[in-house]
Amino acid sequence: MKKVIAAIIIGASFGGAITAQVMNSGANAQGAYKNLDLFGDIFERVRASYVEEVEEKDLVEAAISGMLTSLDPHSSYLPPQGYSDMQEQTRGEFGGLGIEVTMEDGFVKVVTPIDETPAARAGLQAGDFITHLDGEAVLGLTLSEAVDMMRGPIGSDLTITIVREGADEPFDVTLTRDLIKINPVRSRAEGDIGYLRITTFNEQTFDNLQREIDRLREEIGADALRGYVLDLRNNPGGLLRQAIAVSDAFLEEGEIVSTRGRDANNAERYNATEGDLTGGLPVIVLVNGGSASASEIVAGALQDHRRAIVVGERSFGKGSVQTIMPLANNGAIRLTTSRYYTPSGRSIQALGIEPDVVVEQLKVETPEGPARRRSEGSLRNSLSNDASEEGEAERARKGEENAARKELREKDYQLSYALDLLLGLSAISVLDER
């Protein structure tokens, strides 16, 4: 009877995944069925003797969820609604707080807030731990249950309790749920440098990247464009195929990434195809502790091929690949099936991508009051400069650019550093051509 119950539970949950081959696999099968006997025994006792009546479906789903979450932080069970929500997210539009999370030591850990969402506007940071949701402890919840609590009607409030490294005590933040529309790629001209910000890798990322590169080339001018800064900071990752396509956009040839699972015969390698969308211009990649998964694939590929200089802080270190496996109940499981390796054979699992140039996000403060400086022009009876109108206009333009760069340095030191570095590379390239 116990074997029958266990077989029904497992078969229903995994859509008949137990095959005759497994059932007749000798000693291993006998050991497996002993464990299923134990599960069936516990299931029956809970159903018959628990202080309150429980739903069999809830027990089975909890058992599946517990099994998967015990494997690693990224394997999980997605009930039908959770699977539907995940599909919405990869399409680029969903409701919620705008926060990418994982589970660590029983608490919800922020991987990164998504740009221009309630979480980002409230100042949540990568590495924050969420301990309570509207006063209810997170400890004891599964990641799926915690995410469900964070979702809700647009316009409704949720108070989350944050523990942050460096903060003396936990503190509360109240967020208003909103419709999260993710524009995966944004761009702007920084002088004659193209700035590309990728916030996530969803189904629209590569197409949007291609569009923004074309737009920058037209806005700045193909002859004037000096290079690109690719900003992957606080990018939690997403679809593997999109990470491969984005890497390919900057490469002419060579391996982008390889994946290896339990069976060495199933290893896969993904190679670049001919055609660099940037025309070979210099590229700086910005990363930090919130750059994870797919963003690390891109940074690692461009770094190994010496196609870009990686600047910033060490990335998150998620070097595993999850496969979504739909189930018969319209749910799915997210199962870690392989590790990925950069072109040089590096696994970044738990190590992250080490930048070529380490630059912390410093806060630069400008002294108050006018700066006192001496120059030739401040000396009594100094000779005047008979500059042409064109020269005066050029000097004024340079002055405006320097003022803008100074303002940016105070607001985003890492980006300012990347732009300065790219200008240096461009100047060296011009000298080499001469």
C-alpha positions as CSV (number, residue, x, y, z in Angstrom):
1,M,0.0,0.0,0.0
2,K,2.8,2.4,0.9
3,K,4.6,1.7,-2.4
4,V,1.4,2.3,-4.3
5,I,0.8,5.7,-2.5
6,A,4.4,6.8,-3.1
7,A,4.3,5.8,-6.8
8,I,1.0,7.6,-7.3
9,I,2.4,10.8,-5.6
10,I,5.7,10.8,-7.6
11,G,4.0,9.9,-10.8
12,A,1.3,12.5,-10.6
13,S,3.8,15.2,-9.6
14,F,6.3,14.6,-12.4
15,G,3.9,13.7,-15.1
16,G,4.8,10.0,-15.3
17,A,8.5,10.5,-15.2
18,I,9.2,7.2,-13.5
19,T,9.9,4.7,-16.4
20,A,10.0,1.0,-16.5
21,Q,13.8,1.2,-16.8
22,V,14.0,2.9,-13.4
23,M,11.5,0.6,-11.8
24,N,13.5,-2.5,-12.9
25,S,17.0,-1.2,-12.2
26,G,17.9,-3.8,-9.7
27,A,19.5,-2.9,-6.4
28,N,19.3,0.8,-6.9
29,A,15.6,0.5,-7.5
30,Q,15.2,-1.5,-4.3
31,G,17.0,1.2,-2.3
32,A,14.9,3.9,-4.0
33,Y,11.6,2.1,-3.1
34,K,12.7,1.7,0.5
35,N,13.0,5.5,0.6
36,L,9.6,5.9,-1.1
37,D,8.2,3.5,1.5
38,L,9.4,5.9,4.2
39,F,7.9,8.9,2.3
40,G,4.6,7.1,1.9
41,D,4.5,6.2,5.6
42,I,5.1,9.8,6.7
43,F,2.6,11.1,4.1
44,E,-0.1,8.7,5.5
45,R,0.7,9.7,9.2
46,V,0.5,13.4,8.5
47,R,-2.7,13.0,6.5
48,A,-4.3,10.9,9.2
49,S,-2.9,12.3,12.5
50,Y,-2.0,16.0,12.0
51,V,-3.9,18.3,14.3
52,E,-5.8,19.9,11.4
53,E,-7.0,18.4,8.1
54,V,-4.5,19.1,5.3
55,E,-4.8,19.1,1.6
56,E,-3.0,16.2,-0.1
57,K,-2.0,18.5,-3.0
58,D,-0.4,20.9,-0.6
59,L,1.6,18.2,1.1
60,V,2.9,16.8,-2.2
61,E,3.9,20.3,-3.5
62,A,5.7,21.0,-0.2
63,A,7.6,17.8,-0.5
64,I,8.6,18.5,-4.0
65,S,9.6,22.1,-3.1
66,G,11.7,20.9,-0.2
67,M,13.4,18.2,-2.3
68,L,14.5,20.8,-4.9
69,T,15.5,23.6,-2.6
70,S,17.7,21.2,-0.7
71,L,19.8,20.8,-3.8
72,D,21.1,24.3,-4.3
73,P,19.8,27.9,-4.1
74,H,18.5,28.0,-7.7
75,S,16.6,24.8,-8.1
76,S,12.9,25.2,-7.2
77,Y,9.3,24.1,-7.8
78,L,7.1,26.4,-9.8
79,P,3.4,25.9,-9.2
80,P,1.1,26.8,-12.1
81,Q,0.8,30.5,-11.1
82,G,4.5,30.7,-10.3
83,Y,5.4,29.3,-13.7
84,S,3.0,31.7,-15.4
85,D,4.6,34.6,-13.5
86,M,8.1,33.5,-14.6
87,Q,7.1,33.4,-18.3
88,E,5.7,36.9,-17.9
89,Q,9.0,38.1,-16.4
90,T,11.1,36.7,-19.3
91,R,8.8,38.4,-21.7
92,G,9.6,41.7,-20.0
93,E,6.4,42.8,-18.1
94,F,5.1,41.7,-14.7
95,G,3.6,43.0,-11.5
96,G,5.5,43.4,-8.3
97,L,8.3,45.2,-6.5
98,G,11.0,45.0,-9.1
99,I,13.5,42.9,-7.1
100,E,15.6,39.9,-8.1
101,V,16.0,37.6,-5.1
102,T,17.4,34.2,-4.0
103,M,17.3,32.3,-0.7
104,E,20.3,32.1,1.6
105,D,20.4,30.6,5.2
106,G,16.6,30.7,5.3
107,F,16.3,34.4,4.4
108,V,15.5,36.1,1.2
109,K,18.6,37.8,-0.2
110,V,18.5,40.6,-2.7
111,V,20.5,39.8,-5.9
112,T,19.7,43.2,-7.3
113,P,16.9,45.7,-7.6
114,I,15.7,46.3,-11.1
115,D,16.2,49.8,-12.5
116,E,13.3,52.3,-12.3
117,T,11.1,50.1,-10.1
118,P,9.8,50.5,-6.5
119,A,12.7,48.5,-5.1
120,A,15.3,50.6,-6.9
121,R,13.7,53.9,-6.0
122,A,13.5,52.9,-2.3
123,G,17.3,52.3,-2.3
124,L,17.4,48.5,-1.9
125,Q,20.9,47.1,-2.5
126,A,22.5,43.9,-3.7
127,G,23.3,41.8,-0.7
128,D,20.4,43.1,1.5
129,F,18.6,40.4,3.5
130,I,14.8,40.5,3.8
131,T,13.8,39.0,7.2
132,H,10.1,40.0,7.4
133,L,7.3,40.8,5.0
134,D,4.6,43.0,6.6
135,G,5.9,41.8,10.0
136,E,5.7,38.1,9.2
137,A,9.1,36.3,9.4
138,V,10.5,34.9,6.2
139,L,12.4,32.2,8.0
140,G,10.5,28.9,7.3
141,L,9.1,30.0,4.0
142,T,10.2,28.7,0.7
143,L,11.5,31.2,-1.9
144,S,8.3,30.6,-4.0
145,E,6.1,31.4,-0.9
146,A,8.1,34.6,-0.2
147,V,7.9,35.8,-3.8
148,D,4.2,35.2,-3.7
149,M,3.9,37.4,-0.7
150,M,5.8,40.1,-2.4
151,R,3.5,40.1,-5.4
152,G,0.1,41.7,-5.0
153,P,-2.4,44.2,-6.5
154,I,-0.8,47.2,-8.2
155,G,-0.9,50.2,-5.8
156,S,-0.9,48.1,-2.6
157,D,1.9,48.6,0.0
158,L,4.3,46.1,1.5
159,T,6.6,46.7,4.4
160,I,9.8,44.7,4.3
161,T,12.4,44.5,7.0
162,I,16.0,44.7,5.8
163,V,19.3,43.6,7.4
164,R,22.2,45.3,5.6
165,E,25.9,44.9,6.2
166,G,27.2,48.0,7.9
167,A,23.9,49.0,9.3
168,D,23.6,48.8,13.1
169,E,20.1,47.5,13.2
170,P,17.4,46.1,10.9
171,F,15.2,48.7,9.3
172,D,11.8,48.8,7.6
173,V,11.1,50.0,4.0
174,T,7.6,50.4,2.7
175,L,7.2,49.7,-1.0
176,T,4.2,50.3,-3.3
177,R,3.6,47.5,-5.8
178,D,3.6,48.6,-9.4
179,L,3.5,47.2,-12.9
180,I,7.1,46.4,-13.8
181,K,7.9,47.0,-17.4
182,I,11.5,46.1,-18.1
183,N,13.2,47.9,-20.9
184,P,16.3,45.6,-21.0
185,V,18.6,48.0,-22.9
186,R,18.9,51.8,-22.5
187,S,21.5,54.0,-24.1
188,R,22.7,57.6,-24.2
189,A,25.6,59.5,-25.7
190,E,28.3,60.5,-23.3
191,G,30.1,63.0,-25.5
192,D,31.5,60.9,-28.3
193,I,31.2,57.6,-26.4
194,G,28.1,55.3,-26.5
195,Y,26.8,54.2,-23.2
196,L,24.8,51.0,-23.2
197,R,23.0,49.8,-20.0
198,I,21.6,46.2,-20.0
199,T,19.4,45.6,-17.0
200,T,18.3,42.0,-17.7
201,F,18.5,39.3,-20.3
202,N,14.9,38.7,-21.5
203,E,13.5,37.8,-24.9
204,Q,13.9,41.4,-26.1
205,T,17.5,42.1,-25.0
206,F,19.5,41.4,-28.2
207,D,17.0,43.1,-30.5
208,N,17.0,46.2,-28.2
209,L,20.8,46.2,-28.1
210,Q,21.1,46.2,-31.8
211,R,18.6,49.0,-32.1
212,E,20.4,51.2,-29.5
213,I,23.8,50.6,-31.1
214,D,22.4,51.8,-34.4
215,R,20.8,54.8,-32.8
216,L,24.0,55.9,-31.0
217,R,26.0,55.6,-34.3
218,E,23.5,57.9,-36.0
219,E,23.3,60.3,-33.0
220,I,27.1,60.7,-32.4
221,G,28.2,60.0,-36.0
222,A,30.0,56.9,-37.2
223,D,33.3,58.9,-37.7
224,A,33.2,60.6,-34.3
225,L,32.2,57.6,-32.2
226,R,35.1,56.5,-30.0
227,G,33.8,53.4,-28.4
228,Y,31.2,51.9,-26.0
229,V,30.7,51.4,-22.3
230,L,28.6,48.3,-21.6
231,D,27.1,48.6,-18.2
232,L,26.1,45.2,-16.6
233,R,26.1,46.4,-13.0
234,N,23.2,45.0,-10.9
235,N,22.1,42.8,-13.9
236,P,20.8,39.6,-12.3
237,G,21.0,37.6,-15.6
238,G,18.3,35.8,-17.4
239,L,18.1,33.8,-20.6
240,L,21.3,31.9,-21.7
241,R,20.6,32.3,-25.4
242,Q,20.3,36.1,-25.0
243,A,23.7,36.2,-23.2
244,I,25.2,34.3,-26.1
245,A,23.6,36.7,-28.6
246,V,24.8,39.8,-26.8
247,S,28.4,38.4,-26.5
248,D,28.3,37.6,-30.2
249,A,27.4,41.2,-31.0
250,F,30.9,42.2,-29.9
251,L,32.9,39.2,-31.3
252,E,33.9,38.1,-34.7
253,E,34.8,34.5,-33.8
254,G,35.7,32.1,-31.1
255,E,34.0,30.3,-28.2
256,I,31.5,32.3,-26.1
257,V,30.6,29.8,-23.4
258,S,30.5,26.1,-22.8
259,T,28.1,24.2,-20.5
260,R,28.9,20.8,-18.8
261,G,26.5,18.7,-16.9
262,R,26.8,15.3,-15.1
263,D,27.2,13.5,-18.4
264,A,30.4,14.7,-20.1
265,N,29.0,13.6,-23.5
266,N,26.3,16.2,-23.2
267,A,28.7,19.2,-23.0
268,E,27.7,22.0,-25.3
269,R,29.8,24.8,-26.8
270,Y,28.5,28.1,-28.2
271,N,30.6,30.0,-30.7
272,A,30.5,33.5,-32.1
273,T,29.5,34.2,-35.7
274,E,31.1,36.7,-38.0
275,G,30.0,40.3,-37.6
276,D,30.9,42.8,-34.8
277,L,28.0,45.3,-34.4
278,T,30.4,47.9,-33.1
279,G,32.9,47.7,-35.9
280,G,35.7,46.8,-33.6
281,L,35.6,50.0,-31.5
282,P,37.0,49.8,-27.9
283,V,34.6,48.4,-25.3
284,I,34.6,48.8,-21.5
285,V,32.4,46.5,-19.5
286,L,31.2,47.6,-16.0
287,V,30.4,44.9,-13.4
288,N,29.7,44.8,-9.6
289,G,28.5,42.4,-7.0
290,G,25.0,42.5,-8.4
291,S,26.1,41.3,-11.9
292,A,25.2,37.6,-12.0
293,S,24.7,34.6,-14.3
294,A,24.1,35.8,-17.9
295,S,25.8,39.1,-17.3
296,E,28.9,37.2,-16.1
297,I,28.8,35.0,-19.2
298,V,29.1,38.2,-21.4
299,A,31.8,39.8,-19.2
300,G,33.8,36.6,-19.1
301,A,33.6,36.0,-22.9
302,L,34.7,39.6,-23.7
303,Q,37.4,39.5,-21.1
304,D,38.8,36.1,-22.2
305,H,38.9,37.2,-25.9
306,R,40.5,40.5,-24.8
307,R,37.7,42.2,-26.6
308,A,36.9,44.5,-23.7
309,I,38.4,45.7,-20.4
310,V,36.3,44.8,-17.4
311,V,36.1,47.5,-14.8
312,G,34.4,47.7,-11.4
313,E,34.0,45.1,-8.6
314,R,34.0,41.3,-8.5
315,S,30.7,39.9,-9.8
316,F,28.2,37.7,-8.0
317,G,29.6,34.3,-9.0
318,K,26.6,32.3,-10.2
319,G,28.1,29.8,-12.6
320,S,25.3,27.3,-13.0
321,V,22.6,26.9,-15.6
322,Q,18.9,26.1,-14.8
323,T,16.6,24.3,-17.1
324,I,12.8,24.9,-16.9
325,M,11.0,21.5,-17.1
326,P,7.2,21.8,-17.6
327,L,5.0,19.4,-15.6
328,A,1.6,17.8,-16.3
329,N,-0.1,20.1,-13.8
330,N,0.9,23.2,-15.7
331,G,3.6,24.0,-13.2
332,A,7.3,23.4,-13.8
333,I,10.6,22.7,-12.0
334,R,13.6,24.9,-12.3
335,L,16.5,22.4,-12.1
336,T,20.2,23.1,-12.1
337,T,21.5,20.9,-14.9
338,S,25.0,22.2,-15.8
339,R,27.8,24.6,-15.0
340,Y,29.0,27.1,-17.5
341,Y,32.6,27.9,-18.3
342,T,34.2,31.0,-20.0
343,P,36.2,30.5,-23.2
344,S,39.4,30.0,-21.3
345,G,37.8,27.2,-19.3
346,R,37.1,29.1,-16.1
347,S,34.3,28.3,-13.8
348,I,33.1,31.4,-12.0
349,Q,30.9,29.5,-9.6
350,A,31.1,31.2,-6.2
351,L,34.2,33.1,-7.4
352,G,32.8,35.6,-9.9
353,I,34.5,37.6,-12.6
354,E,37.5,39.5,-11.3
355,P,37.7,42.9,-13.1
356,D,40.8,43.8,-15.1
357,V,40.7,47.2,-13.3
358,V,39.2,47.2,-9.8
359,V,37.2,50.4,-9.2
360,E,35.0,50.8,-6.1
361,Q,31.9,53.0,-6.3
362,L,33.4,55.9,-4.3
363,K,31.6,59.0,-3.3
364,V,33.5,62.1,-4.6
365,E,32.7,65.3,-2.7
366,T,33.6,68.7,-4.1
367,P,34.7,71.4,-1.5
368,E,32.1,74.1,-1.1
369,G,32.9,77.6,-2.3
370,P,34.8,78.8,-5.3
371,A,38.1,77.0,-6.0
372,R,41.2,79.3,-5.9
373,R,43.7,78.6,-8.6
374,R,46.6,80.5,-10.2
375,S,47.3,80.6,-13.8
376,E,49.2,82.7,-16.3
377,G,46.0,84.6,-17.0
378,S,45.7,85.7,-13.4
379,L,49.1,87.4,-13.4
380,R,49.2,91.2,-13.6
381,N,50.0,92.5,-17.1
382,S,49.9,89.0,-18.7
383,L,49.7,88.8,-22.5
384,S,46.2,88.3,-23.9
385,N,45.2,85.5,-26.2
386,D,44.1,86.5,-29.6
387,A,42.1,83.3,-30.2
388,S,39.7,83.0,-33.1
389,E,36.0,82.6,-32.6
390,E,36.4,79.0,-33.6
391,G,39.0,78.5,-30.9
392,E,36.9,80.2,-28.3
393,A,33.9,78.0,-29.2
394,E,36.0,74.9,-29.0
395,R,37.4,75.9,-25.6
396,A,33.8,76.6,-24.4
397,R,32.7,73.2,-25.6
398,K,35.6,71.5,-23.8
399,G,34.8,73.4,-20.7
400,E,31.2,72.2,-20.8
401,E,32.3,68.6,-21.3
402,N,34.7,68.8,-18.4
403,A,32.0,70.3,-16.2
404,A,29.6,67.5,-17.2
405,R,32.3,64.9,-16.5
406,K,32.9,66.4,-13.1
407,E,29.2,66.2,-12.2
408,L,29.1,62.5,-13.4
409,R,32.2,61.7,-11.3
410,E,30.4,62.9,-8.2
411,K,27.3,60.9,-9.1
412,D,28.7,57.7,-10.6
413,Y,32.5,57.3,-10.1
414,Q,32.7,53.9,-11.8
415,L,31.1,55.1,-15.0
416,S,33.2,58.2,-15.0
417,Y,36.4,56.1,-14.6
418,A,35.3,53.8,-17.5
419,L,34.7,56.8,-19.8
420,D,38.1,58.3,-19.0
421,L,39.7,54.9,-19.6
422,L,37.9,54.6,-23.0
423,L,39.1,58.1,-24.0
424,G,42.6,57.0,-23.2
425,L,42.3,53.9,-25.3
426,S,40.9,55.9,-28.2
427,A,43.8,58.4,-28.0
428,I,46.3,55.6,-28.1
429,S,44.6,54.1,-31.1
430,V,44.8,57.4,-32.9
431,L,48.5,57.7,-32.2
432,D,49.1,54.1,-33.5
433,E,47.3,55.0,-36.7
434,R,49.6,57.9,-37.2
